[in-house]
Amino acid sequence: MTAAILVYIALSLVFGGIAATVELWTPPTMLDRADGRGKFSSPRPRLSEALGIGLFCAGLWPFLAVLAIFDRATER
């Protein structure tokens, strides 16, 4: 059980790093204007926003996974 929790935590750090990297390195999307006058680029996330997304992925995912493991273990 402890090994499974450690694996989930390690995976969460990987997922969080991937999420932050994707947010920082992807080019902005070209969006249509509502009045039909062309396109504009979506705003780029700041470093703090990208790190927030990474920390959200790294922090919430293992928490939910651990809760699921304990819920399954107490079900038996």
DOVEX-307253 format. One record per residue: y, x negated, z negated of N, C-alpha, C in turn; residue number from 1; residue in one letter. Coordinates in steps of 0.001 Angstrom, whole numbers. Layout:
<recs>
n_v, n_u, n_w, ca_v, ca_u, ca_w, c_v, c_u, c_w, resi, resn
Y, X, Z, Y, X, Z, Y, X, Z, NUM, A
...
</recs>
This chain:
<recs>
n_v, n_u, n_w, ca_v, ca_u, ca_w, c_v, c_u, c_w, resi, resn
-1188, -830, 0, 0, 0, 0, 1253, -875, 0, 1, M
1271, -1946, -772, 2432, -2834, -821, 2650, -3527, 516, 2, T
1572, -3913, 1156, 1697, -4566, 2463, 2310, -3625, 3488, 3, A
1937, -2363, 3442, 2502, -1388, 4382, 4000, -1222, 4159, 4, A
4422, -1203, 2915, 5843, -1077, 2606, 6609, -2296, 3095, 5, I
6064, -3475, 2889, 6727, -4693, 3352, 6810, -4753, 4873, 6, L
5780, -4276, 5550, 5809, -4237, 7018, 6893, -3267, 7490, 7, V
7000, -2111, 6862, 8033, -1154, 7244, 9434, -1716, 6996, 8, Y
9624, -2426, 5912, 10934, -3016, 5636, 11266, -4090, 6669, 9, I
10291, -4901, 7019, 10527, -5929, 8035, 10846, -5293, 9385, 10, A
10129, -4266, 9746, 10419, -3565, 11004, 11803, -2927, 10982, 11, L
12225, -2443, 9833, 13545, -1824, 9753, 14648, -2843, 9996, 12, S
14468, -4052, 9509, 15463, -5093, 9766, 15504, -5447, 11242, 13, L
14360, -5465, 11884, 14315, -5722, 13320, 15009, -4590, 14075, 14, V
14686, -3339, 13723, 15315, -2197, 14387, 16822, -2176, 14166, 15, F
17263, -2499, 12959, 18694, -2540, 12674, 19398, -3610, 13488, 16, G
18784, -4776, 13614, 19358, -5843, 14431, 19418, -5469, 15895, 17, G
18384, -4799, 16375, 18372, -4355, 17773, 19463, -3317, 18007, 18, I
19618, -2379, 17084, 20638, -1337, 17241, 22037, -1934, 17275, 19, A
22320, -2883, 16386, 23643, -3509, 16376, 23872, -4324, 17639, 20, A
22856, -5036, 18101, 22987, -5848, 19309, 23223, -4971, 20532, 21, T
22490, -3889, 20640, 22661, -2984, 21781, 24071, -2396, 21781, 22, V
24571, -2012, 20621, 25911, -1445, 20545, 26976, -2451, 20964, 23, E
26781, -3707, 20621, 27791, -4722, 20935, 27717, -5219, 22373, 24, L
26528, -5275, 22956, 26368, -5929, 24248, 26304, -4994, 25449, 25, W
26142, -3701, 25257, 26093, -2808, 26405, 27501, -2558, 26934, 26, T
27642, -2469, 28247, 28972, -2200, 28808, 29385, -758, 28510, 27, P
30689, -505, 28463, 31127, 863, 28189, 30732, 1816, 29319, 28, P
30461, 3035, 28970, 30083, 4059, 29932, 31334, 4645, 30578, 29, T
31246, 4905, 31859, 32362, 5550, 32557, 32218, 7059, 32411, 30, M
33213, 7688, 31820, 33181, 9116, 31549, 34164, 9850, 32455, 31, L
33806, 11073, 32845, 34703, 11895, 33665, 35813, 12466, 32797, 32, D
37001, 12537, 33348, 38109, 13202, 32657, 37927, 14706, 32762, 33, R
38385, 15432, 31747, 38223, 16886, 31711, 39010, 17573, 32820, 34, A
40147, 16995, 33207, 40969, 17645, 34230, 40617, 17202, 35646, 35, D
39564, 16394, 35806, 39085, 15989, 37117, 39898, 14891, 37791, 36, G
40711, 14154, 37048, 41548, 13113, 37633, 40862, 11754, 37707, 37, R
39579, 11697, 37635, 38882, 10417, 37743, 38033, 10129, 36520, 38, G
37902, 8844, 36236, 37028, 8417, 35140, 37784, 7469, 34216, 39, K
37261, 7320, 33013, 37777, 6333, 32066, 36593, 5743, 31314, 40, F
36772, 4561, 30786, 35663, 3909, 30069, 35639, 4376, 28621, 41, S
34442, 4529, 28108, 34292, 4936, 26711, 34778, 3808, 25807, 42, S
35245, 4144, 24618, 35754, 3100, 23725, 34625, 2174, 23250, 43, P
34939, 900, 23158, 33968, -85, 22673, 33913, -21, 21151, 44, R
32720, -128, 20581, 32650, -148, 19108, 33164, -1482, 18573, 45, P
33820, -1409, 17446, 34246, -2636, 16774, 33029, -3265, 16096, 46, R
33167, -4512, 15704, 32060, -5218, 15062, 31613, -4481, 13801, 47, L
32555, -3992, 13013, 32195, -3298, 11773, 31422, -2012, 12057, 48, S
31781, -1309, 13143, 31055, -91, 13495, 29632, -412, 13947, 49, E
29473, -1466, 14732, 28136, -1852, 15184, 27277, -2315, 14007, 50, A
27875, -3043, 13085, 27116, -3453, 11898, 26757, -2251, 11034, 51, L
27641, -1266, 10990, 27336, -49, 10251, 26138, 683, 10841, 52, G
26076, 733, 12166, 24924, 1360, 12826, 23653, 574, 12508, 53, I
23748, -761, 12562, 22588, -1594, 12242, 22142, -1424, 10805, 54, G
23090, -1374, 9883, 22732, -1191, 8473, 22163, 203, 8219, 55, L
22677, 1195, 8930, 22135, 2541, 8801, 20670, 2562, 9235, 56, F
20384, 1941, 10369, 18992, 1878, 10849, 18126, 1067, 9894, 57, C
18663, -38, 9402, 17884, -901, 8514, 17692, -274, 7142, 58, A
18633, 538, 6701, 18543, 1098, 5353, 17834, 2432, 5279, 59, G
18078, 3305, 6243, 17517, 4643, 6164, 16071, 4703, 6624, 60, L
15730, 3953, 7671, 14384, 4038, 8217, 13306, 3645, 7206, 61, W
13429, 2510, 6484, 12361, 2195, 5521, 12331, 3172, 4357, 62, P
13492, 3699, 3975, 13530, 4673, 2884, 12722, 5912, 3245, 63, F
12930, 6415, 4452, 12176, 7586, 4886, 10690, 7271, 5072, 64, L
10378, 6079, 5546, 8984, 5687, 5722, 8269, 5572, 4377, 65, A
8933, 4985, 3393, 8334, 4855, 2055, 8135, 6240, 1440, 66, V
9108, 7125, 1613, 8933, 8495, 1113, 7747, 9183, 1781, 67, L
7568, 8972, 3069, 6435, 9572, 3769, 5114, 9014, 3256, 68, A
5071, 7707, 2986, 3843, 7096, 2469, 3512, 7659, 1092, 69, I
4512, 7732, 213, 4251, 8266, -1124, 3898, 9744, -1090, 70, F
4506, 10484, -192, 4182, 11908, -68, 2733, 12079, 370, 71, D
2322, 11247, 1308, 936, 11314, 1784, -47, 10883, 680, 72, R
348, 9872, -107, -532, 9383, -1165, -672, 10397, -2285, 73, A
385, 11137, -2591, 301, 12122, -3664, -347, 13423, -3208, 74, T
-519, 13576, -1902, -1143, 14770, -1357, -2638, 14807, -1641, 75, E
-3249, 13665, -1762, -4715, 13583, -1947, -5163, 13984, -3291, 76, R
</recs>
